[in-house]
Amino acid sequence: MCVVVLTYVPDLSAVDAVLDLHLEWLRRQYAEGRVLASGRRSPRTGGVLICRGEKDTIDRLVATDPFVTSGVATADVISFTASMVAPGLTGLVG
């Protein structure tokens, strides 16, 4: 699994101009089982995604995010192996 930390580059008006495309991209990733959770950072300086897959695969996936392709955000992909999870999420361990 990977945690993806998105950091906005320009002002929020540029981010908002691409937001609908980013949300459409996210919906496809959820439908395909790649993204497990996502949301805005507080304060609104970027976002965070929890993704299923190896780092190289998620690196390639995130490179297709409209936020990244348009240059309004950079992405840091952090690989990790879940060793403990909340009840109901046991399929994510290991």
C-alpha positions as CSV (number, residue, x, y, z in Angstrom):
1,M,0.0,0.0,0.0
2,C,1.0,3.6,-0.4
3,V,0.2,7.0,1.1
4,V,0.2,9.8,-1.5
5,V,0.7,13.3,-0.2
6,L,-0.3,15.9,-2.8
7,T,1.1,19.5,-2.3
8,Y,-0.5,22.3,-4.2
9,V,2.0,24.5,-6.1
10,P,0.2,27.7,-7.2
11,D,-2.8,29.5,-5.7
12,L,-6.0,27.7,-5.0
13,S,-7.8,29.3,-8.0
14,A,-5.6,27.2,-10.3
15,V,-6.3,24.1,-8.3
16,D,-10.0,24.7,-8.4
17,A,-9.8,25.1,-12.2
18,V,-8.7,21.4,-12.4
19,L,-10.7,20.1,-9.5
20,D,-13.5,18.5,-11.5
21,L,-11.0,16.6,-13.7
22,H,-9.2,15.4,-10.5
23,L,-12.5,14.2,-8.9
24,E,-13.4,12.3,-12.1
25,W,-9.9,10.7,-12.0
26,L,-10.4,9.8,-8.3
27,R,-13.8,8.2,-9.0
28,R,-12.2,5.9,-11.7
29,Q,-9.5,4.9,-9.2
30,Y,-12.0,4.0,-6.5
31,A,-14.1,2.0,-9.1
32,E,-11.0,0.1,-10.0
33,G,-10.0,-0.6,-6.4
34,R,-6.8,1.4,-6.5
35,V,-7.7,4.3,-4.1
36,L,-9.1,3.3,-0.7
37,A,-9.4,6.7,0.9
38,S,-8.8,10.3,0.0
39,G,-9.3,13.8,1.3
40,R,-8.0,17.4,1.6
41,R,-5.3,18.4,3.9
42,S,-6.1,20.9,6.7
43,P,-5.3,23.7,6.0
44,R,-6.0,23.3,2.3
45,T,-2.4,22.9,1.1
46,G,-3.0,19.6,-0.8
47,G,-4.5,16.2,-0.3
48,V,-3.8,12.7,0.9
49,L,-4.6,9.4,-0.8
50,I,-4.4,5.8,0.6
51,C,-3.8,3.5,-2.4
52,R,-3.5,-0.2,-2.9
53,G,-0.5,-1.3,-4.9
54,E,3.3,-1.3,-5.1
55,K,5.2,2.0,-5.1
56,D,6.2,1.8,-8.8
57,T,2.6,1.1,-9.8
58,I,1.3,4.0,-7.7
59,D,4.0,6.3,-9.0
60,R,2.8,5.7,-12.5
61,L,-0.9,6.0,-11.5
62,V,-0.4,9.3,-9.7
63,A,1.5,10.7,-12.7
64,T,-1.9,10.5,-14.5
65,D,-3.8,12.6,-11.9
66,P,-4.9,15.9,-13.5
67,F,-3.6,17.8,-10.5
68,V,-0.1,16.4,-11.3
69,T,-0.3,16.6,-15.1
70,S,-1.5,20.2,-15.0
71,G,1.3,21.2,-12.6
72,V,-1.0,22.4,-9.8
73,A,0.3,19.8,-7.4
74,T,3.3,17.6,-6.7
75,A,3.0,14.1,-5.3
76,D,5.1,12.2,-2.8
77,V,4.4,8.5,-2.8
78,I,5.3,6.7,0.4
79,S,5.2,2.9,0.4
80,F,4.2,1.0,3.6
81,T,3.1,-2.4,4.8
82,A,0.1,-2.3,7.2
83,S,0.9,-4.5,10.2
84,M,-2.2,-3.5,12.2
85,V,-5.6,-2.3,11.1
86,A,-9.0,-1.5,12.6
87,P,-11.7,-4.2,12.7
88,G,-13.2,-4.7,9.2
89,L,-10.0,-3.8,7.4
90,T,-8.1,-7.0,7.9
91,G,-7.7,-7.5,4.2
92,L,-5.2,-4.7,4.2
93,V,-2.7,-6.3,6.5
94,G,0.4,-7.9,5.1
